[in-house]
Amino acid sequence: MLKHRGFPGRLTGTDFQFVIRRANPKGVTPITRRERFRDRKPADRRADAAFMQALWAYFGDQPFERGNLDAGRLSWLFGREVVAAEDPFDPESYDALLVINEDVARASFPDAFEEEDWA
């Protein structure tokens, strides 16, 4: 499992995790598309925006390996702002390639594409 050094571990001041420490010995948690409803808590929305900002600052428009990125957090963006960069895509692989769908991501999280201050 590739570890993305320098990627933020979590949203500051919260328990919203962005990366995992080690591979799951019981099997890889699959990435699935989770539906985001309008009534989500503001903290959840902030976590999504901060994660998108970190992804953009770290990877930009280039394909990236899933590696140690948290499957749960990726799942909130998967299928919209983050899409598979390979065909066939294996949602249960730490080596799976993903890419940011820039047009959709900019529409969903316009503030995430301003000057990055987390690094």
C-alpha positions in Angstrom: 0.0 0.0 0.0 1.4 3.3 -1.1 1.5 5.9 1.7 1.0 9.5 0.5 3.6 11.3 2.6 2.6 14.9 3.4 -1.1 14.3 2.9 -3.1 15.6 5.9 -4.2 12.8 8.2 -7.5 14.3 9.2 -9.6 17.4 9.3 -8.1 19.6 12.0 -10.0 19.6 15.3 -12.2 16.6 14.3 -12.3 12.9 14.0 -12.8 13.0 10.2 -10.0 10.8 8.9 -8.4 11.3 5.5 -5.8 8.5 5.5 -5.3 5.1 7.1 -2.2 4.0 8.9 -1.9 0.4 7.6 -3.5 -2.0 5.3 -6.6 -3.9 6.6 -5.5 -7.5 7.3 -9.1 -8.7 6.8 -9.3 -7.3 3.3 -9.5 -3.9 1.5 -12.5 -1.7 2.2 -14.1 -1.2 -1.2 -14.7 2.3 -2.6 -18.5 2.8 -3.3 -20.5 5.8 -4.3 -22.3 7.3 -1.3 -25.2 9.6 -1.9 -24.8 13.1 -0.4 -28.1 14.4 0.8 -28.9 18.1 1.4 -29.5 17.6 5.1 -25.9 16.5 5.8 -24.3 18.1 8.8 -22.1 21.2 8.3 -19.2 19.3 9.8 -19.6 16.5 7.2 -19.7 19.1 4.4 -16.5 20.8 5.7 -14.8 17.5 5.8 -15.7 16.8 2.2 -14.5 20.2 1.1 -11.2 19.9 3.0 -10.6 16.5 1.6 -11.2 17.7 -1.9 -8.9 20.7 -1.3 -6.2 18.3 -0.1 -6.6 16.0 -3.1 -6.4 18.9 -5.5 -3.3 20.4 -3.8 -1.6 17.0 -3.6 -2.5 15.4 -7.0 -4.0 18.2 -9.2 -5.4 16.8 -12.4 -3.1 13.8 -12.5 -4.2 10.2 -11.9 -3.3 9.0 -8.4 -3.1 5.7 -6.6 -5.6 5.1 -3.9 -2.9 3.9 -1.5 -3.6 4.9 2.1 -6.4 7.3 1.4 -9.5 6.5 3.5 -12.1 4.5 1.5 -15.0 6.0 3.5 -13.9 9.6 2.7 -13.2 8.8 -0.9 -16.6 7.1 -1.2 -18.4 10.5 -0.5 -16.7 11.9 -3.6 -16.5 8.8 -5.8 -18.5 8.7 -9.0 -18.8 12.5 -9.1 -15.7 14.6 -8.1 -13.3 11.6 -8.1 -13.6 9.0 -10.8 -11.8 5.8 -11.8 -8.8 6.4 -14.0 -8.6 2.9 -15.3 -10.8 0.3 -16.9 -11.5 -2.2 -15.4 -11.5 -0.5 -12.0 -11.0 -2.6 -8.9 -12.7 -0.8 -5.9 -11.0 -3.2 -3.5 -7.4 -2.5 -4.5 -5.0 -0.2 -2.8 -3.3 0.1 -6.2 -6.5 1.4 -8.0 -6.0 4.6 -10.0 -8.3 7.5 -9.5 -8.5 11.0 -11.0 -10.3 14.2 -10.0 -13.1 15.2 -12.4 -12.1 18.9 -12.3 -15.3 20.3 -13.8 -17.6 18.6 -11.4 -15.2 19.2 -8.4 -15.0 22.9 -9.2 -18.8 23.2 -9.3 -19.2 21.2 -6.1 -16.4 22.7 -4.1 -15.4 26.1 -5.6 -13.4 27.1 -2.5 -11.2 24.0 -2.6 -9.5 25.3 -5.7 -8.4 28.6 -4.2 -4.9 29.1 -2.7 -4.1 26.0 -0.5 -3.1 26.8 3.0 -3.0 23.3 4.6 0.4 22.3 3.4 
